[in-house]
Amino acid sequence: MSDWLISLEGTEAGHTAALILALSAALLHAIFGALQKGRHDPWLSRGAIDASYAVMAAPFALFVVPWPEPHMWLIFVGVWVIHMGYKLLQGYAYTMGSYTVVYPVVRGTGPLFTVFGAYLIFSESFTGVQWFGVAVLLAGIFGLALYNYLYLDSNRETLGAALALAFATGLFAALYTTYDAYGIRATADPFTFLAWFFLIDGLAFPVIAYRRWRAMAVRPDVGPLMLRGVIGGLVAVASFGSVMLATRLDKVGEAAVLRETSTVFAALIGWVFLKETVGPRRVALMALIALGAVIVEMGG
């Protein structure tokens, strides 16, 4: 499968596959975010998810895929540091703000900086039409965040801090997207990177979550939490794996922008499952996000 995937790089079939992977990652990433923000403490949810996907990845990393080349170990150190920073910031942001406020800011900030990073590192460039699409998409994302900020009633006292944390989280999202794209291109077998990424990335946060759980006056039941973790682990592997493969097959910046249609899915999930308010204005803003993604894809 690795040989077949590598053969698609730089081809029209590879571009189509990257498009499908990026949009699949968008839906899955929104589900992943909702799982972390759901009824459990987001720190505990993240710890359960990370523990699950580390266990899932271990046999593949150790016994199935080729072992990483020597130069990859230093890259994995960078991966671990960047993703830890991202997850810590995200945990604090979700603790302080509503999901439908925090998520759009994180996802809107990320692709903007990823496009610039892809230009500097991979010499990628967008056409004028694609830049217009980016502007339309970001207008929808930040418009959604502004609307939520003005009209949602929950977490008002901590909303300013939540938005600042969400912006910082978005910067780290851009950093990890660009750095992971560099990492998955630096090894011969992309599945080697994916297996070791999920194993290494999943080791630290379960310890943080366990210490937080131990310190709670009323500890939630472990069973439902771990069930959420297993489901979230499967979703994370599919979501992050899809977008990483998309960045190997095609442009990093384009994959990052298309993934941010996850904001549309996130708003729908927040409305249906988290009982957060959605009205016609927010529907219009979500349509703007989708339109921007279409323009980016068609303008390439």
N, C-alpha and C positions, 0 to 999 in steps of 0.2 A: 504493500500500500504506500509505503514511503516513496519508493521509486516512481510510482504512478503520480503521486502528489507533486513530487519535484519536477516531473516532466511537464506539468501544467504551468510552471512559473513563466511569466512573461508572454503567455499565449492568450488568445481570446477566450478559450475555455477556462483558463485560470482566472481571467477577469470576471467571468460569469460566476464561477465557483466562489470567488472572493465576495461578490455581491450577495449571494445567497447566505454565505457564512456570516457576513457582517449583519445582515438583517435578522438572521436567526439569533445571533448574539444579542441584538437589541431587545428582542422579546424575552429571552432568557435572563438577561441582565436586570430587566425590570422586575421579573419574578424573584430573582435573587435578592434584590434590594428590599422588596416587600417581605421576604422571609426574614431578613435581618431586622427589619423595623417592626415586625408583627407584635403579637401579644407578649412575647418574652423580652426581657432586657436585651438591647442590641448587642451588648458585649458578650452575653452568654450565648446568644444565637450565633454570633460570629465564631466564638470558640468551638461550638458544636459542629458548625459547618467545616471549619478548618481541620478539626480532628478527623472528620469523616473523609474529606477528600485526600488527606495525607495517608490514611489507611488504604483507601482505594488505589492510590498511586503507587504505594510501596512495592507491591509484587511486580508491577510493570517496570518500574525504575530499576529494580534489583535483578530481575530475571528475564524480562522480555525484550526491552529495547537495548540497542548498543549503549555501552557506558559512555559518559561524556568525555570528550577530548580534554587533555590537561588544561588548556587555556579557558575552558568553560567554567572551571571552579571559581575563578575570580569574578566572572560574569554573574554566577549564581549568588555570590556575596552581595553584589550590587542589587540584584533582583530582590533579595531578602530585605535589605535595608529600605529600599524604596517602597516596597509593598507594606512593610511594617508601618512606615510613616503614613501611608495612605489609609490603612485600616484604623490606626489610632485616631487620626483626624476625623474619619468617617464615623467612628463610634461616638466621639464627642458631639459631632454635628447632629446625628440621629437622636442622641439623648436630649438635646436642647431644642430641636425644631421639628415641625411636622414633616412627614415624609414627602408630601407633595410640594413643600416649599424648598426643602433641602436638596432633594434629588435633581430638580431642574437646574439649580445653580451649579451643582457638581458636574452634571453632564454637559452643561453649556460652556463652562470654562474649559473643560478638558479638550474638546476637539480644536478650539481656537488655537491653543498653545501647541497642540500636537501637529497641526498643519505647519506651523513655523519650525517646530523641531524636525519634522520630516524634510523640510526644505534645507535646513542646515546640515543634517546628518546624512540623508539619502539623496539629496539634490532633486527632490520632487518639486513639481510646480503645478499650480492650478491655472486653468484658463479664466478669462474674465467672467464668463458665464458661471463657472464653478464658484468663484469668489462671491458672485451675487447670490448663488444658492446657499453658501455658508452664511451670508448676511441674513437671508430670509430665515434660515433655520435657527440662527442665534436670536433673531428678533422674537421668534416664537417661544424659544426656551426661556429667555430672560423676561419676556412679557408674561409668561406663565408664572414665573417666580415672583414678579412684581405684583401680579394680580393676587396671588396667594398671600403675599406679604400684607397687602392692603385690606383684604376681606376675610381672611381666616381668623378665627377667634382663639384657637388653641395655641399654647406656648408663646403668647405674646410677650411675656416678660423676658424671655431668653431668645427671642427671634433674631435680634441684632447679632448676638454672639454666634447663633447657629448659622446665619448667612455668611459671616466672616470665616467660620470654620469650613463651610461648604465651598467657599471660593478657594481656600487653601487646599482642600481636598481635591478640587478640580485641577489645580496645578500639579498635584502629585499624580492624578489620573493621567494627565498628559505626559508626565515624566515616565510613568511605568509603561504606558502604551508605546512610546518611542523606544525606551530601553529594552522592553521585551521583544519588540520587532527586531532590534539589533541582535539580541540574544538568540532568537529562533533562526536568524539567518547565519549565525556564527558557527552552527553545528551542522554536520552533514545530514543527520536524520532529525527532522522537526519533532518527531515523537519522543526523541531522547530529551529534548528541551522541555516538552510538555510534562512528561512523567516526572522528571526531577524537579521541575518548577513546583508542581502541586505537592510533592513530598516535602521539599524544603520550606515552602511557603506556609505549610500547615502545621509546623512544629511549635511555634512560639505562642500563638494566640490561645490555644487551649489551656496553657498554663495561666495566662492572664485571666481567662474566664473562670477557671477553677478557683483561683484566689478570690475573685469577686464573689463567686457563689458561696464560698466558705464564710465570707464576711457579712453575708446578708442575714438580717434578723429573721426573715421568712424566706426560706429557700424554695424555689420552684421545684416541682417533681422532675427528676432526671429523665424519665421515660419519654414524655412528650417533647422535651427539649432535644433529646438525641434523635428522635424521629424527625424533627424539623431539621436537625443537623444533617442527617443522611439524605433527606430530600434536597436540602440546600447544597450539599456536596455534589450530588449528581448534576444539579442545575449549574453549579459553578464550573465543573469540569466541561460541560457542554458549552456554556457561555464563553468563558475565557479561552477555552481551547479553540472555539470557532473563530473568535476575532484574532487570535494569534496566528492561526493558519491563514486567515485572510490577509494579514500583513506580510506573510511570507510569499503569498501568491501574487499580490498586487500592491498598489500604493498604500502606504501606511496612513497618510492623511485622509484618503478617501474612505478607507475602512473605518477610521475613527469618527468621521462625520456621519457616515451611514449608521453606525452603532448608536448614535445619539437620538435616533428615532425611538430609542427605549423610553424617552421622556413621555411619548404618547402612550405607550403601554403602561408606564408607571402611573400616569394620571387615571387611566381606566381601572387599574388594579386598586389604587387608592380609593376610588369611588365605590367600586363593587365590593371589595373585600375588607377595606379598612374603614369604610363608612365616612370617607372624607368628601367634602362638597365638590360637585362638578356642575357647572352651568354652561349656558350657550357661549359666553365669552371664552371660557376655558376650552371648549370644543373648537372654537374658531382658532385659538392660538395653537392647539394641537394640530389642526389642519395646516397651519403655517409651517410648523416643524416638518411635517410630512412633505409638503410642497418643496421646502428647501432641500431636503434629501433627494427628491426626484430631480431637481435642477442640477444638483452636484453630479448625480449619476449621468444624466443625459448630456451635460455640458462637457464631459471628459473626452 
